[in-house]
Amino acid sequence: MCSLCASNTGTPDNVQTIFYAPAENPPTVSALSLQTGYSIGRMDAMFTGAIFDWDGVIIDSHHAHEIAWDLMADELDQPLPDGFFKATFGMRNDKIIPEFTSWAKAGETEKISQLGDRKEALYREVLRRDGIEPLPGVITLLEALKADGIPCSVGSSTSLENILTIMEMTGLAPYFAAITAERDVTRGKPDPQVFLKAAEKIGRPASECVVFEDAHVGIAAALAAGAKAIAVGTTHPLESFLTAHLKVQTLEEITLPQLRALFV
């Protein structure tokens, strides 16, 4: 029996394979099928789905992002302002570039998109060079959720290509039934759109899901979606999360009974 499970109900007989279909221009990643053994039928329990932000929850690639932004600044010979990384982490590139750099102005949509694509390509190069591993407790929790028949969904402002690259590097793909990434949403956190879509993709109402987040705007988005918000202390001090339903330093602290208790 999984150490995190109060009981192991197994996988229902009426399982089906769920494939992630991105909104447009799906990348070809032959090593990933994103096949899972989850049923998307409604369960009796109120806790029926788990949604994970990506960076800072599943992996921590803050340093790789920082290196990529610095490499980009060097390529352009236009330095970044002091405090840039801390001020912008978790934001979308189409907001960061026109508002926090001198590289492009608001309204220069094509230029902003090209700059953002180049920065993400540099980020993936850094990942492949330096490697990346899941954060402590991630695999144990994902295994427990899968054993208990709880489908997991990614809900992140990260680009799909970045998520798939890391899944391929870490072997995490089989644990997730769906991905909602940057290209799937038009509004960034704290708007709840990303989590509402992430819940929809696994056939669950957001009100029956837990959301794991490491950012204040992410916690606000989870609450706005009607989900139970769990703050992870990767990026910010736990005491700074005033509205989360549960606060943990790492996912090693999470048990399934804890998650169920949030819905009592």
N, C-alpha and C positions, 0 to 999 in steps of 0.2 A: 504493500500500500504506500502511496506517495506520502512523504512526511508532512506535507502541507495540507493534506486532505482530511476532513473529518470522516468522510466516507467516499468510496470510489463507486460511482454509479455506472461507470463504463460508458461506452459510446452507444447511442441508440441504434437500433437495427436499421432505421430508415435514413441512413447517412447518404449524403450526396457530395459530389466534388464541387467546390466553389472555385472559380477562376477569377483573378483580378483582371478587370478590363479597364485600363486607364481612359480618361476622357477623350484623348486624341493622340495620334502619333505614338503608339505603344512601342517602347524599345524592344529590341530582340535580345533576350538574355537566355540562351539555350539551357544554361545550367539550372534555371529556376522554372519550376512548374507551378509553384504556389498552390499545390494540391493539398487539401486537408481532409480530415475525416469528420467534419462537424455537421451535425444536423442543424438546419435553421428553423425547425419547427418550434413553436412556443413551448416553454417549460412552465411547470407549476410554480417554481420558486421565483421570488421577485428579483433575485440576482441572476441575470441571464447573459450578460456580455461584459467583456473587458476591452477597453480602448486605451492604447498607449501612445502618448507623444513619443517622438523618436530620440532626438539628440538630448542627452541629459537624463533620459529615463532608460532606454534600451542600451544605448552606447553613449560614450562621452567623447565627442570629437571636437570639443571647443578649441583645443590647441591646433588641430589640423585646419579648422576654419581660420584661425588667427594667422597661421602661416600662409594660407591661400590669399587672404586679403593683403598681407604684406608683399607677397610675390606679385600680386596684381598692381599694387601701388608702385613697385619697382619697375614693372613693365611700362607703366604709363608715365613714370617719372613725376608722379604727383602724390606726395605723402598724405597719409591719413591724419586726421586731427587727433589730438590727445583724448584718451578715453573712448575712442571710437568703438572698440570691440565690445566693451561692457555696455555701452549705450545702445548698441544695435543688435546684440545677440538675440536670436529668436524671431527677428523681423524678416519680412520678405525683401528680396533684393530690389524689387521695383519700388520699395519705399526707402531702403537704405541708400541706394546710389544717388538719387536726386536730392535727398534731404540731408545726408551726412557726408557727402563727398563733393568735390568740384569736378567730377568726371563727366557728369551730364546734368542737364536741367530738367525740371518737371515738364512733361509733355514730349520729351525726346524719346518716345516709346521704343523705337527700333534700336537706338543706341543703348538705352538702358538694358534692353533684353540681351543684346550682344555682349555687353559688359558682364551682366549677370551670368550668362552661359560660360564665359571665359573663366570667371572666378570659380564656378562650380567644377569646371574641368580641372583647374589647378588643385582644387580640394580633393578630387578623386585621385589625382596623381600622388598627392601627399599620402592619402590613405593606403594606396597600393605600395608605396615605398616604405612606410613606417608600420603598417599593420593596424588592426583594430580588434578589440575583444568586447563581448557583452559585459555590462556592468555586473557587479556582485548580486547574486540572487535572481538574475533575469531568467536563466534557463530553468532553474528549479521551479520558479513560479509559473512559467509558461508550460512546463510539463504537468504541473499540478492542475492548472486550468484545463488543459487538453484532456487529461485523464478524467476530469469531472464533467466533461461535455460542455464547457464554457468557451464559446468561440472568441478569439482575440482579433482585434482590428487595430491597424495603425491609423492615427489621426494626427497629421503633422504638416507644417509649412515647408518641410524639407522637399527637395525635388525628388521625383520618382526615381530618376537615374541614380541618385545618391543612395536612396534606401535599397534599391535592388543590388547595387554594388556591394553594400555592406552585408546584405543578406547572403549574397554569394560567397563573400569572404568568411562569414561566421557560421553558415549553415542554419540560420534562423528561419528561413522561409517556411518550412513545414508547420511552424507554430502559429502562423497567421492566416486567417481566412480571407482577409481583405486588406487593402491599403487605400487610404485617402491621402493624397499628397498635394503639393503646391498647385499642380495644374488642374486639380479637381475643384478648387474653390476660387471664389472671386473676392472674398472678404477675409482678412486676417483676424487672428485672435486679438482682442477678446470677443469678437463676434463668434457665436457658437456654430457657425456653418460647418466647420471641419468636423466637429464631433457629431453633429446631427447626421452628416453624410456617412461618417464612419460607422455609426450605429445602424443606419439604414442598410448599409452593404452587408451586414451580418444578420439582417432581418430582426433586429431588436429595437424596441423603443429606447431612446437615450435614458429615460427615467429608470430603466432596469439595468443600466450599465455603470460600471466604475470607470473613471478616467484617471490615469496616472500622468502627472505633470510635474515639471520642475520650474516652471515660470509663472509669475503672478498673472500675466495676461491669459495664460493657459488655464489656470484655476478659475479665473473669471469666466472664461468661455465654457468650461465644463459646467459650472453652476448655471449659466444662462441656458445651457442645453437641457437642464433638468437632471443631470447625472450626479453621481456621488464623486466628489473630487478628492483625490489623494495626492498630497504634495510630497515630492521626493527632494531631499536636501542636497542634490548634486551641485546646484548653481547658486542658490540663495540660502541664508540661514533659516532653519525651520520656524523660528519664532516670528519671522516676517510674514508667514502665511497665516493670516488671521481668519480666513473664511473656509479653509479646507475642512472636509469631514474627518480626515485622518492625515497625520504627518509622520513620515518615516525618513530616516537618513538614507537607507538603501532598501531595495526590494527584498533583501534577506529577512527583513522584519515582518513581512506580510505572510499571513496564513489565510486559507480559505474561510475558516470560521469568522475571522475578523471581517472579511469582505461581506459575508452573509449578514453579519450583525449590523452592518450599515443600513440594511433594508428592513430591520425589525421595527 
